[in-house]
Amino acid sequence: MKRFLLWGLAVLFLSGCGYREEQKNEKPPIVRAETLDTGTVLITVGFIQTGKESDWRDANTNDFLQTFTREKGYNLIYIDGNSDPERQVKAAYDLIAQNVDYIIIDPIVEDGWEDVFMEAKEKGIPVIVSDRQVNVNASHYACWVGSDFYKEGQNAAKWLEDYLEEKGREKEEIKIVLLEGTDGATATRGRTEGLYSVIDRHPNWKVVAKEFGNFTQGEGAQVMEGILNQKIAFDVVIAENDNMMFGAMNAMDQQGIVYGNGTDIITISFDALHEALAKVIKGELMVTVECNPLIAGLSEKAILDLEKGRRIEKVHFVQETVFTQENTVLHLMERKY
């Protein structure tokens, strides 16, 4: 956005999203030397990722790397947060110091961002929040793009509700094991709240074990192994992402526990990775609620609209599906992640 100021525009408003670039008595922005062979000035975008905790995250990262390319007119500065919130905050300050044009942040946790966002706004750098959310005044960032995690949780629990009714088990006592993601993460909070919005309607449903698995396969296996060692009886395993479910499945395999279609153990997870869809077809995983990682296009559209001074919405949801054996075969071959 600051490039336009150099070309003689006195004031550029970013309406919509509650965001406006406030002009102050500051030094002019740095003139960027980064250009394409055509002479077109590149848009410098800093992208701060959470880390590499899951296959979903890898697909999400690749989507951004393939979207913000030099051929399309971008100079992308990619930063791996390495699952460290403090590292992410420091990276954001570094990007502000570099005077980038836009910052895209996929926050590990929601708290701790107020000062960063305030400084970015003061410097006229629009911030786009991706995937997870932040506890920051909405006027301090341009917009948010990602999934409706609460709805995902609701969809998973509603599927369980319908399935139990179909099987004539709606009045049975149902014992649930819940593997949550990362404590403080938006996806964890949203999915858990969405699940409980349905669970709490059923007095015969009981969550008998609930632990954080940090969205990783290794911790999913460790948590499930601990639950099995406690000899806790359960009917349902819900993992808040596919990788934790894969780990839980490994733990159950080690103890000879059979799960999935045709068994007494119902398996539910989130993300709908290619491997998860394959397990749905085989019947090992009974349902996976999609969390679409391909959201870089929403971020790019927001940037292009802001470049043109257009009004943009504050929230942008990506489209998602609930996958069961009935509809998975149609999507498996075309899956990009």
N, C-alpha and C positions, 0 to 999 in steps of 0.2 A: 504494500500500500504506500510505503514511503517513497517509492520511485515516482509516483505521480506528483508528489510535492515538489520534487526536483524539476519536474517539467512545467511548473508554474501554477499548479492548483493551490489556492490559498487554504482551502478547507475541504476535507473530504469526509462526509458523514457515512458511517456504516449503520444504517437504520435496520430495524428488525433485530431479533436476538437481544434487544436491549443494549446494543453495543454501539458506541460512537467514539471515533478517534478524536480525542481532545487535543487541541493545539495549544502548546505552551511555548514559552520563551526558551526553547532549547536549541542546541546546535543542530544544523541540518543533518539528516541521515547520511551515512556513508554511501558514496556512489560505488556501486558494485561493479567489479571487473568481470564477474562471471557472465559470459555470453555464449550463445550458440554461434556457429559459423555464419549464420545469416545476419548476425548483429542483434538478434533479439535478446533482451536482458532476461536472465533466468529469474524465476521466482524462488527465493530461498525458503525452504520449509524445514524446520527442525521437528523431528518425530522422536518422542521419548516413549519407548516400549516398556512393558513390565519386566520381561525377561524371556526365558525359554522353558517355562514350566510345563508345557503340554503341546500335543500335536495341534490343537486348536490355535495356540499362540503362534506356532510356526507358520500356519496357514495365514493367519492375520498379518504377521510380519511380511511374508512374501507378497501379500496383496498390496501393501503399502509400497514395497520396493518396486513392484512392477507397475504401479500407478504413477508414482512421482519420479519419472525418469527425465534425464536430460533431453532426450528426443522429444518429449512433450513440453519442454520448457521449464523444467524444475531443477533446482540444485538441492537435493535432499541430504540433510544431515541426520543420519540415523544413530540413535543412542539406545543401547541395551541397558535397561534399568537393573538387570541382574537380581531381580526380586528384592531390591533394597529401596524403600521409600526415600531415605535420605539421599541416596545416589540420584534418584529422579529429581528431587528438588534442586540439588546442586547443578544438575544438567540443565534444568530450566533457567537458572540464573546465568549459566554460561551462554546459553542461546540468546538470552536478552542482551548480554554484553556484546555478543557478536552482531547484534542489530539485524537479526533475521526478519523476514517479512511475515512469516506465520509460525506458530508453534502448535503442534498437535501432541497432546498428552494422553496417554493411556495409563491412568493412575493405579498404582498397586493398592493403595488405600485412599479413603475419601478425605481424610483430615490432613491438615498441614500445608494447604495450598493458598491460603488467603493472601499472604504477603507477596508470593510469587506472582499471582494473577494481578494484584494491584500494581506491581512494578511493570509488568508487561503492558497493562492498559495505559499507564502513565507514559510509556515509551511508544505508544501507538502500535503495538504488536498484537494483532488478534490471536486469541487462543481458542483452539477447537479441542473439546474434550471428547475422547473416543472410548467406546466400549464401557468402561466403568465411569462412575460419577464422582463429584467432589462436593464437599461442604463449603461452598463459596457462594457469595452473593451472585446471583445470575447475571447481573449487569456487568460483572467483571470478566466475562468470557463471551466469545462470539456465539457458540452453539455447542450442542452435544449430539453425537451420532452413535448409534449402537442398538442393542437389543432391549426388549421389554422383559427384564428378568422376572419381575413379579408375575407377569402373564405366563412366562415359561413354567414357573413353579405351579401355578394354577392348572395349566394344561396337563402337567404330569399327574397331579393328584386327581384331576377330573377323569383322566384315562383310567386310573386305578379304581375310582368310584364306579365307572361304567363296567369295567372288567369284572369286578366282584359281583355286581348285580347280574351280569350276563351269566356268570357261573353259579348263581344262587348262593353266594357267600356273603351277601351284604349284611347279614346279621351276626356273622361270626366275629369273634375277637381277632383283630388283625394286629400283629406285632411288627413294628417297622424299625429297621436300622437305617439311620440317616448319616451319610458321609458328607459333611459340609466342605466348602472350599476354603478360602483364606479368611481368617477372622478380620473383619473390617472392610472387606472387598464388596463392591456394589453387587456383583453377581451372586455372592454368598447371601447377602442380606435379602436381595430381591427374590431369589429362588426359595429361600427358607420361608420368608413371609408368604409367598404365593402358595407354597405347599401347605402351610399351617392354616391358611384361609379356608382350605377344604378339610384338612385333617380335623380341625377343631369342630367341624359340623358332625363328626361321627364319634360318639362316646365310646364305641367299641373299637376304635382305632387307637393304638398306643405306641408312641415312639419309645422303644425300650433301650436304645443306645443312639447317641448323637455325638460325633467327634469331628474335629477339623482334619482334613487330609491335604489341604493346601493345593488342591487341583493337580497333584502329581500321582503318577502310577505307583511309585515306591511307597509314598506315605499312605496311599489308599490300601495297599497290601498290608502295611504295618498295622494300621488302624483296624482293619477287618480281622487280621490274625489275633489281635488283642481281644476283640469282641468274641471271637470263636473260642479262645482260651478261657474266657469267663463262663463258657457254657450257656450263653444267653440264647433263649429260643426266639426265633423270628420267622416271619412269613414273607416279608418284603425287604429288599435292599434298594435304597435310593441313593445314588451317588450324584453329586452336583456337577460332575463332568464325566465324560467317557473314560478318561485316563484313570481316574480313581476307581471307576467300575472295573476296568481291566485288572487293576491291582487287587481289588476285592475278589474278583473271579479267580485269580491265581491263588489267593489265600484259601478260598473255598475248595479249589481243585486239590490243594495239598492235603486237605483233611477229608477228601472224598465226598464232599457235599455236592449234590446234583441240583442245578438251578435252571430256570427258564421255562419255556413252554412244556406242558405235560408234567411238571413237577410241582412241589409244594412251595417253592421259593420264587417269588415274583421279582424280576430285575428291571429297574428303571434308571435311566441316566439322562444326561444333557450334553449337547454339542452336535451330535449326529455326524461324527467323523466317518470317513470311508470304512475304517475297520469296524466301527460300531454298527454301521448299516449291514456289513457282512455278518456280524454276529446276530443281528435281528433276523436276517434271512435264515440263519441256521437255528434260530430259536433260543439261543443262549441269552440274548438280551431281548426283552419283550417289548420295550419301547425306548426310544431316545428322542428327546425334544430338541429340535434344532436350535442352535445358537450360531447364527451365520457370521463367520469371521470376515467375510468379504465386504467390508464397510469402508474401504479406502475411497471408493467412488463417491460416497456421500460426503466425505471430507473434501474431496477435490471439487465437487459441485459447489459446496459452500464457499470455497476459496475463489472459484471462478466468478460466482455471483458477487462476492465482496469486492473483487477486482473491478467489477463493472458498477459498483455502488448500488447494487440491488438489495432490496429487503429480503432477509432470509428468516426462516422459522427457527425457534429456539431449540426444538427437539426434532430429531430425524430418526425414525425407527426403520430398521432393515426388515425385510420380509422373511418369515420363518415358517417351518412345517413341523408337525408331530409325526414321527416315523414308526410304523408298526409293520408286521409282515404283510399286511394288505397293500401297502403303498410303497414299500421300500425298493422292490425290484425295478420299478420304473425310474428310480433316481440313482441307483448305484453306479451304473456305467458312466453317467455324466458328472459324477462327483469330482470336484477339483481339489478336494482336501480330505 
